[in-house]
Amino acid sequence: MVAPVLFSEALVLGLASGPACIAACGPVLVPSLLAQRTGWRPHVRYLSAFLGARLLGYLLFGAVAWELGTLASLLPGPRVMLMGAVDVSLACMLLWYAYSARQICGHSCGDSKLVEIGAKKDSGTAGAAALGLLTGLSLCPPFVAAGIRASQLGSVVAALLFFACFFVGTSIWFVPLAGMGCIVRNQAVITVARMAMVLIAVYYFLMGAGLLLGRKANGY
């Protein structure tokens, strides 16, 4: 009976952490979704790649958390370096998306066949996976709390299952975002999405660079 209770705890923790996850990852995910072509199928495929890679990030983190025994013992230097590297990588990915989206309205934005990004080359799935993996490694408070709990379990398998259940709980909050495929794209929508990605990229880059430079200044 211990295992079902434990995994129910992970699921409830994930559900409760969902709004925080949306607040942290929404600014990254929403503009990149708006840079995809319209329709349910492309958005479901994109979101599936994002969440699948996010699950991989969760499991990697869960395995590391269990091996360390407790995240509280993680040295400041490696933790800050990881956070800084993830933030800078996210910034680079968002800038790449903003650059790629420049061709979305290359023809008529009133055409029902507009927004062909990713149509000729399925680069959107790879980009979604990269963003999902990076956000899955972000050390937000609910994620760290789940890591500390998983580190207390008796085996690495139990820790991975705990994080898998935590992932299911958080992912439920992301499913409605697939409905963004119904939003009709035009030049204004794409421009706003690109501007948002650039601004968010600048934010993540400055935050990541600050962490990495601060680490060097403190001699970690």
N, C-alpha and C positions, 0 to 999 in steps of 0.2 A: 504493500500500500504506500510505501515511501516514495517510490518512483512516480506514480501518477500524481501525488500531491506536489512533488518537486517540479514536475513538468507543467502542472497547472499553474504553479507559482510563476514559472518562466513565461507562460502564455499571458497571464494577467499583467505581469510586469511589462511585457511588450505592448499590450493593449493600452495600459496606462501611460506608457512612454510615447505612444504614437503621435500625439500632438507636438511633443518636443522634437521628435524626429522629422515631422513635416516642417516645423519651423526652421530646423537646421538644414534640411536637405531640399526643401521646397524651392528656395531661391536658386538652387543649382539645377533642379530637375525641370521646373515649369518653363523657364525660357528655352531650354534645350528641346522640350517637347513641342513648343510653339514653332521651333525651327524645322520640324518634320512636316511631311506632307499630310494633308487631311485624310480622314477616314479612321475607322476603328482598328482595322488590321495593322497598319503601320505603328499606331500608338500602343497597341497591345504587344506587338513584337518588341518595340523599343522598351516599354516598361518591363517586359519579361526579362530582357537582357540586363537591364539595370538592376532589377531585384535579384536575378540569378547571381550576378557578380557581387552584389551586396551580401548575399548569403555566404559566398566564398570568403569575403572579408570578415564576416561574423565568425565563421568557423576557424579561420586562421587566428583571429584574435582570441577565440575561446581556447584553442589549443595552447597558445602562448601564455594566456592567463593561468591555465592549470599548471603548466610547467613551472611558472614562476612561483606558484603557491599563493601569491597575493599581489594584487596590483599596487598595494600600498608600499611594497618593498621595491618597486621599480625605481631605479635611480633617476633623478631629475634630468640628467643629460640625455639619455636615450629617449625618454618620454617626450621631452621638448623637441628633440631632433626629429622624431617621428611625426609629431604634430606639424612642425614647420615644413617638412618635406611633403606631407599630404596636402597642406594648404597651397603650397607653391605649385604642385602638380595639378590640383583642381583649377587653379588660375590659368595654367597653360591650356588645359582641356577646354575651358570655357572660351578662351580667346580663339582657339582653333574653331570652335563651333560658330562663334560670331563672324569669323572670317569666311567660313564655308557658306554661311547663310546669305552672303552678299548676292549670290546668283539665283536666289529663290524667285524673285520677280524680274528675271532677265527678260521675260516676254510680257505679255499682257497680264496684269494682276487681276483682271476681271475674268480671265479664262478659267474654266472649271478644272483645267489640267495644270494649273499653276502649282508651285511648290514641288519641284521635282528633285529636291535635294535627297539623296539616298536612293532615288528610283533607279538610276543607271548603275550606281555602285552602292552596294549595301554597306556603306561606311557608318551609317547611323547606329547599327547594332554594335559594332566594335566600340564606337564612342560611348554608347550607353553602358556597355560593360565596363569600360575604363572608369566612367563616372561612378557607377555602382560600387566598384571595388574600392575606389578612393573614399567615397562617403561611408562605406562599410568599415573602414579603418579609422574613421574620425573618432576622437575620444570625447564625445559629448557625455554629460553627467549620467543619463540613464544607461548608456553603453558601458561606462566604467562601473556603475553599480552592478550591472549584470555580470561583468567580468569578475568582480570581487566575489560575487555569489558563486559563480561557476568555479572559481579557483578553490573553493572550499569543498568541492565534491570529491568522491573517492576515486574516480578514474577519469582519464581524458575522454573516454567515450561518453560518460555521463555529462561532462562539461560541454562536449559538442552537441549532445541532444538538448541540453539546457539552452544553448544559444540558438539551436534550430527552432525550438518552441518560441523563444523570445523574438526571433525573426518573423515567424508567422504572425505573432501579435502585432508587431509594428507594421508589417506589410499590408495588413487589412486597410490601414489608413491611406495607403498609396493607390489602391485599386480605383477609386473614383477619378483619379487623374487621367485614366484612359479616356474618359469622356471629353477631354480636350480635343480629341480628334474631330469632334463635331464643329469646332470653331472654324469659321470660314477665314482663310488667310487672305490678307491684302497687304499692300506695301506698308501701311501704318502698323499693322500687327507685327510684321517681320522686323520693321525698324525698331519698334519698342523692345521686342525680344532681343535683338542684337545689342541695343544700348544697355539693357538690363544685364546681359551676359558680360559685357565689357566692364560695367561698374562693379558687378559681383566679383569678377576676376581680379580687378584692381584691389578690392577689399581683401580677398584671400591672399593675394600676392604680398600685400603690405603686412598682413598679419603673420604669414609664414616667414617672410624675410625678417620681420622683427623678432620672431622666436629664434630663428637660426643665428642671427647676429647677436641677440642677447645671450644665447648659449655660449658663443665664442667670447663675449665680453666677460661672462662670469667664469670662464675657464673650465666648463664642463667637458 
